[in-house]
Amino acid sequence: MSESCTHNCESCGVGDCHDRIEKVKPNSETEIKKTIAIVSGKGGVGKTFVTSLIAAKLAKDGNKVGILDGDIVGPSIPSCFNIHQSAYGNEQKHIVPASTKSGIKIISSNLLLEHEEDPIIWRGGLVSSLLKQFYTDVAWGELEYLLIDMPPGTSDVTLTAFQSIPLDGIIIVTSPQDLVSLIVKKAINMAKMMNIPILGVIENMSYVLCPKCDEHIEIYGKSRLDEFAKETGLTPLAKLPIRQEVVKLIDGGDAEKIVDLMPEINEVVKLLEK
């Protein structure tokens, strides 16, 4: 609690209050060099796809990578990597994450369920607590990068992550129609209010590539990423197209195979690796 406050600062997270909240720490089996959150103003813009793509490229470059699926009630990271096994505890009473074919470590609420299709019907406090536990109680080992696939919007869970987890930065994911709304600006302003560095903006589903002539077809309208970046002072990181073969791989749980088909992500990963 701030010296000048008369309320619980953990429920506030604004200004001086946020600065006084102690960040959680990983366990003795974990060493994380950089933690990056992938954020969107609303659902349906491909935030999980972008998280999977960045993770796959980082791993291909030889980095040790983990993904924390922070969308507790709507987890989809495991399906992108065809992960169906359950997480379990080790002798140190830490949670052992699942691993993909290329060694990406994954933890998700889906890995804690008896049946994958079971819903998670929890109130916000429990959801937020589990997200923090995924950071503190999972035996991540040594990671160059931990990516957090955040739930959409500016919910309690997002507030908890911004307050409690030591983030090195966030990446905002949008779609062309999302940029014309106020929703994405709310997410940006939330990060700024809480002093979270914004690494830049990725526009997903920016266009469709014609399979015959490679023409860019802007089915969701003309891109406004560059204009939006100037308006907000943020860095435009990438304009990602829709490729039919990529969609098939993701739907089939082969996220690690999409890297060579999406060279547009390379500059984003170079930025992270610097």
C-alpha positions as CSV (number, residue, x, y, z in Angstrom):
1,M,0.0,0.0,0.0
2,S,1.3,3.4,-0.9
3,E,2.0,5.8,2.0
4,S,-0.5,8.3,0.7
5,C,-3.2,5.7,0.0
6,T,-6.2,4.6,2.0
7,H,-7.1,1.6,-0.1
8,N,-5.6,-1.7,-1.2
9,C,-3.0,-0.8,-3.9
10,E,-3.2,-4.3,-5.5
11,S,-6.7,-3.5,-6.7
12,C,-5.6,-0.2,-8.2
13,G,-2.4,-0.5,-10.1
14,V,-2.3,3.2,-11.1
15,G,0.6,5.5,-10.8
16,D,2.5,5.4,-7.5
17,C,0.4,2.4,-6.3
18,H,1.6,0.2,-9.2
19,D,5.2,1.0,-8.6
20,R,4.9,-0.2,-5.0
21,I,3.5,-3.6,-5.7
22,E,6.2,-6.3,-5.4
23,K,6.8,-8.4,-8.5
24,V,6.6,-12.2,-8.1
25,K,9.7,-14.3,-8.6
26,P,10.3,-17.6,-10.3
27,N,11.2,-20.7,-8.4
28,S,14.7,-22.1,-7.8
29,E,14.4,-24.4,-10.9
30,T,13.8,-21.4,-13.2
31,E,15.9,-18.7,-14.8
32,I,14.2,-16.5,-17.3
33,K,16.1,-13.8,-19.2
34,K,13.3,-12.0,-21.0
35,T,9.5,-12.1,-20.4
36,I,7.3,-10.7,-23.2
37,A,3.5,-10.5,-23.2
38,I,1.5,-10.7,-26.3
39,V,-1.6,-8.5,-25.9
40,S,-4.7,-7.6,-27.9
41,G,-7.5,-5.1,-27.3
42,K,-10.2,-7.8,-28.1
43,G,-10.5,-11.4,-29.1
44,G,-10.3,-12.8,-32.6
45,V,-7.3,-10.9,-34.0
46,G,-4.9,-13.8,-33.9
47,K,-3.0,-13.1,-30.7
48,T,-2.4,-16.8,-30.0
49,F,-1.3,-17.4,-33.6
50,V,1.3,-14.5,-33.3
51,T,2.5,-15.9,-30.0
52,S,3.0,-19.4,-31.5
53,L,4.7,-17.9,-34.6
54,I,7.2,-15.8,-32.6
55,A,7.9,-18.8,-30.3
56,A,8.6,-21.1,-33.2
57,K,10.9,-18.7,-34.9
58,L,12.8,-18.0,-31.6
59,A,13.2,-21.7,-31.1
60,K,14.4,-22.3,-34.7
61,D,17.1,-19.7,-34.1
62,G,18.4,-21.8,-31.2
63,N,16.8,-20.0,-28.3
64,K,15.3,-21.8,-25.3
65,V,11.6,-20.7,-25.3
66,G,8.6,-21.1,-23.1
67,I,4.9,-20.2,-23.6
68,L,2.7,-19.3,-20.7
69,D,-0.9,-19.6,-21.8
70,G,-2.4,-16.7,-19.9
71,D,-5.9,-17.1,-21.4
72,I,-7.0,-19.3,-18.5
73,V,-10.6,-19.7,-19.5
74,G,-10.1,-19.8,-23.2
75,P,-6.8,-21.7,-23.7
76,S,-5.7,-22.5,-27.2
77,I,-1.9,-22.7,-27.2
78,P,-1.8,-26.5,-26.7
79,S,-3.9,-27.2,-29.8
80,C,-1.6,-25.1,-31.9
81,F,1.3,-27.4,-31.0
82,N,-0.8,-30.6,-30.8
83,I,-0.1,-30.9,-27.0
84,H,-2.5,-33.2,-25.2
85,Q,-0.6,-34.6,-22.3
86,S,-1.2,-33.4,-18.7
87,A,1.2,-31.4,-16.6
88,Y,2.4,-33.0,-13.4
89,G,4.4,-32.1,-10.3
90,N,8.0,-33.0,-9.6
91,E,9.9,-33.9,-6.4
92,Q,10.3,-30.2,-5.7
93,K,6.5,-29.7,-5.9
94,H,6.9,-27.6,-9.0
95,I,4.7,-28.0,-12.1
96,V,6.5,-29.7,-15.1
97,P,5.4,-28.1,-18.4
98,A,4.8,-29.9,-21.6
99,S,7.3,-29.7,-24.5
100,T,6.8,-29.5,-28.2
101,K,8.8,-31.3,-30.8
102,S,11.4,-28.4,-31.0
103,G,11.6,-28.1,-27.2
104,I,9.3,-25.2,-26.6
105,K,8.0,-25.5,-23.1
106,I,4.2,-24.9,-22.6
107,I,2.0,-24.5,-19.6
108,S,-1.8,-24.0,-20.0
109,S,-4.9,-24.5,-17.9
110,N,-5.9,-27.2,-20.4
111,L,-3.0,-29.3,-19.2
112,L,-4.5,-29.4,-15.7
113,L,-8.0,-30.7,-16.8
114,E,-9.1,-34.3,-16.7
115,H,-10.9,-33.7,-20.0
116,E,-9.7,-31.1,-22.5
117,E,-13.2,-30.0,-23.4
118,D,-14.1,-29.3,-19.7
119,P,-14.9,-25.6,-19.1
120,I,-13.1,-23.6,-16.5
121,I,-15.9,-21.9,-14.5
122,W,-13.9,-19.7,-12.1
123,R,-14.3,-16.2,-10.8
124,G,-11.6,-13.6,-11.6
125,G,-9.6,-13.9,-8.5
126,L,-8.9,-17.6,-9.0
127,V,-8.0,-17.0,-12.7
128,S,-5.6,-14.3,-11.8
129,S,-4.0,-16.5,-9.1
130,L,-3.4,-19.3,-11.5
131,L,-1.7,-17.0,-14.0
132,K,0.7,-16.0,-11.2
133,Q,1.2,-19.6,-10.3
134,F,2.1,-20.5,-13.8
135,Y,5.0,-18.0,-13.5
136,T,6.1,-18.8,-10.0
137,D,5.4,-22.6,-9.7
138,V,6.3,-24.0,-13.1
139,A,9.8,-25.6,-13.4
140,W,10.7,-23.6,-16.6
141,G,14.4,-24.3,-16.3
142,E,16.7,-21.9,-18.3
143,L,14.8,-19.8,-20.8
144,E,16.0,-17.0,-23.0
145,Y,12.4,-16.1,-23.6
146,L,9.1,-16.6,-21.9
147,L,6.1,-15.5,-24.0
148,I,2.8,-14.9,-22.2
149,D,-0.3,-15.3,-24.4
150,M,-2.6,-12.8,-22.6
151,P,-6.4,-12.9,-22.5
152,P,-7.9,-10.3,-24.7
153,G,-8.9,-6.9,-23.4
154,T,-8.1,-5.1,-20.1
155,S,-9.5,-7.6,-17.6
156,D,-8.5,-8.4,-14.1
157,V,-6.1,-11.0,-15.4
158,T,-4.3,-8.5,-17.6
159,L,-4.1,-6.2,-14.6
160,T,-2.6,-9.0,-12.5
161,A,0.0,-9.8,-15.1
162,F,1.0,-6.1,-15.6
163,Q,1.2,-5.6,-11.8
164,S,2.8,-8.8,-10.6
165,I,5.0,-10.4,-13.4
166,P,8.3,-8.6,-14.3
167,L,7.6,-8.0,-18.0
168,D,10.4,-6.7,-20.3
169,G,7.8,-5.5,-22.7
170,I,4.6,-6.2,-24.6
171,I,3.6,-6.6,-28.2
172,I,0.2,-5.4,-29.3
173,V,-1.6,-7.5,-31.9
174,T,-4.4,-6.0,-34.0
175,S,-6.3,-6.6,-37.2
176,P,-7.0,-3.8,-39.8
177,Q,-10.5,-3.2,-38.6
178,D,-9.3,-3.3,-34.9
179,L,-7.1,-0.3,-35.6
180,V,-10.0,2.0,-36.4
181,S,-11.6,1.3,-33.0
182,L,-10.9,2.6,-29.5
183,I,-10.4,-0.9,-28.1
184,V,-6.8,-1.3,-29.0
185,K,-6.0,2.2,-27.7
186,K,-7.5,1.2,-24.3
187,A,-4.9,-1.7,-24.1
188,I,-2.1,0.7,-25.1
189,N,-3.1,3.3,-22.6
190,M,-3.4,0.6,-19.8
191,A,0.2,-0.4,-20.5
192,K,1.4,3.2,-20.5
193,M,-0.4,4.0,-17.3
194,M,1.3,1.0,-15.6
195,N,4.8,1.8,-17.1
196,I,5.0,-1.4,-19.2
197,P,7.3,-1.0,-22.2
198,I,5.4,-1.4,-25.5
199,L,7.8,-2.9,-28.1
200,G,5.4,-2.3,-31.0
201,V,2.3,-3.3,-32.9
202,I,1.7,-6.2,-35.3
203,E,-1.2,-6.1,-37.7
204,N,-2.4,-9.6,-38.3
205,M,-4.7,-10.6,-41.2
206,S,-3.4,-7.5,-43.0
207,Y,-4.1,-9.0,-46.4
208,V,-4.6,-12.2,-48.4
209,L,-2.0,-13.4,-50.9
210,C,-3.5,-14.5,-54.1
211,P,-2.2,-18.1,-54.6
212,K,-1.8,-17.5,-58.4
213,C,-0.3,-14.1,-58.7
214,D,0.8,-13.1,-55.2
215,E,-1.4,-10.0,-55.3
216,H,-2.2,-8.4,-51.9
217,I,-5.9,-8.5,-51.4
218,E,-6.9,-6.3,-48.4
219,I,-10.2,-8.1,-47.5
220,Y,-10.6,-6.2,-44.2
221,G,-9.8,-2.8,-45.7
222,K,-6.7,-0.8,-46.3
223,S,-4.0,-1.1,-43.7
224,R,-3.8,1.7,-41.3
225,L,-0.8,0.4,-39.3
226,D,1.7,3.0,-40.4
227,E,-0.8,5.8,-39.8
228,F,-1.8,4.3,-36.4
229,A,1.9,4.0,-35.4
230,K,2.5,7.7,-36.1
231,E,-0.6,8.6,-34.2
232,T,0.3,6.6,-31.1
233,G,4.1,6.9,-31.3
234,L,4.5,3.1,-31.4
235,T,6.7,1.0,-33.6
236,P,5.0,-0.8,-36.5
237,L,6.5,-4.3,-36.3
238,A,4.9,-6.4,-39.1
239,K,1.9,-6.8,-41.4
240,L,1.1,-10.5,-41.4
241,P,-0.9,-11.9,-44.3
242,I,-3.4,-14.8,-44.4
243,R,-2.0,-17.8,-46.0
244,Q,-4.2,-20.9,-46.6
245,E,-1.4,-23.3,-46.0
246,V,-0.5,-21.7,-42.7
247,V,-4.1,-21.9,-41.5
248,K,-4.1,-25.6,-42.2
249,L,-0.9,-26.2,-40.2
250,I,-2.2,-24.3,-37.2
251,D,-5.5,-26.1,-37.3
252,G,-3.6,-29.4,-37.5
253,G,-1.4,-28.6,-34.5
254,D,1.8,-28.0,-36.5
255,A,2.6,-24.5,-35.4
256,E,6.3,-25.2,-35.6
257,K,6.2,-25.7,-39.3
258,I,4.8,-22.3,-40.1
259,V,8.0,-20.3,-39.6
260,D,9.4,-20.7,-43.2
261,L,6.0,-19.8,-44.6
262,M,5.8,-16.5,-42.6
263,P,9.1,-14.6,-43.2
264,E,7.3,-11.4,-42.2
265,I,7.9,-12.3,-38.5
266,N,11.7,-12.4,-38.9
267,E,12.2,-8.7,-38.2
268,V,10.1,-8.9,-35.1
269,V,12.2,-11.7,-33.7
270,K,15.4,-9.9,-34.6
271,L,14.1,-7.0,-32.4
272,L,13.6,-9.4,-29.5
273,E,16.9,-11.0,-29.9
274,K,18.7,-7.7,-29.7
